[in-house]
Amino acid sequence: MVITETLSEKDFCKLVDDAQKGNPLAIEALIHHYEPDMKKMTWFIRMSHEDSMQSLKLMLMELIQSTATPT
């Protein structure tokens, strides 16, 4: 799946749904989508850039999984 800078609401919802079902490509696409915002946030976190990026990515993945509807 190719991600552009702008996602339609339908495409975004599909990505989130796929990520919640455990699709690693969808999770990677969502991380890629939010990466520019996460890079900006690292300036405000008092740890190394790499560590803060890793923490933000992990938090995003945990958020996606925590809001998944059990099947």
FENURFEN-V234128 format. One record per residue. N is the residue number from 0. PSI is psi in radians with two decimals (none if undefined). OMEGA is omega in radians with two decimals (999 if undefined). NEAR is the number of other ideal C-beta (glycine too) atoms within 10 Angstrom. Layout:
n & psi & omega & near
N & PSI & OMEGA & NEAR
N & PSI & OMEGA & NEAR
This chain:
n & psi & omega & near
0 & 2.26 & 3.14 & 11
1 & 2.29 & -3.13 & 4
2 & 2.25 & 3.03 & 13
3 & 3.06 & -3.14 & 8
4 & -0.63 & -3.10 & 6
5 & 2.23 & 3.08 & 8
6 & 2.45 & 3.02 & 15
7 & 2.80 & 3.14 & 9
8 & -0.70 & 3.14 & 7
9 & -0.80 & 3.13 & 8
10 & -0.69 & 3.12 & 15
11 & -0.80 & 3.14 & 14
12 & -0.66 & 3.11 & 11
13 & -0.75 & 3.10 & 14
14 & -0.81 & -3.14 & 22
15 & -0.77 & 3.13 & 16
16 & -0.80 & 3.12 & 14
17 & -0.71 & 3.12 & 17
18 & -0.69 & 3.12 & 22
19 & -0.43 & 3.09 & 17
20 & 0.02 & 3.05 & 11
21 & 0.22 & 3.12 & 11
22 & 1.95 & -3.08 & 14
23 & -0.53 & 3.11 & 9
24 & -0.63 & 3.10 & 11
25 & -0.70 & 3.10 & 19
26 & -0.79 & 3.12 & 20
27 & -0.69 & 3.14 & 16
28 & -0.70 & 3.11 & 20
29 & -0.71 & 3.09 & 22
30 & -0.76 & 3.12 & 18
31 & -0.69 & 3.14 & 10
32 & -0.71 & -3.09 & 18
33 & -0.08 & -3.07 & 14
34 & -0.76 & 3.11 & 14
35 & -0.70 & 3.11 & 9
36 & -0.69 & 3.13 & 9
37 & -0.65 & 3.11 & 17
38 & -0.67 & 3.10 & 13
39 & -0.66 & -3.11 & 9
40 & -0.47 & -3.09 & 13
41 & -0.37 & 3.11 & 16
42 & -0.39 & -3.06 & 8
43 & 0.00 & -3.13 & 7
44 & 2.26 & -3.05 & 14
45 & 1.19 & 2.98 & 5
46 & 3.07 & -3.10 & 11
47 & 2.71 & -3.13 & 10
48 & -0.79 & -3.11 & 11
49 & -0.77 & 3.14 & 9
50 & -0.72 & -3.13 & 11
51 & -0.66 & 3.08 & 18
52 & -0.77 & 3.13 & 18
53 & -0.74 & 3.12 & 12
54 & -0.75 & 3.13 & 15
55 & -0.71 & 3.10 & 19
56 & -0.75 & 3.12 & 17
57 & -0.75 & 3.12 & 11
58 & -0.68 & 3.11 & 11
59 & -0.78 & 3.13 & 18
60 & -0.70 & 3.11 & 15
61 & -0.68 & 3.11 & 10
62 & -0.77 & 3.13 & 10
63 & -0.81 & -3.10 & 19
64 & -0.57 & -3.10 & 12
65 & -0.40 & -3.14 & 8
66 & 0.10 & 3.13 & 9
67 & 2.46 & 3.08 & 13
68 & 2.18 & 3.12 & 7
69 & 2.47 & 3.13 & 3
70 & none & 999 & 5
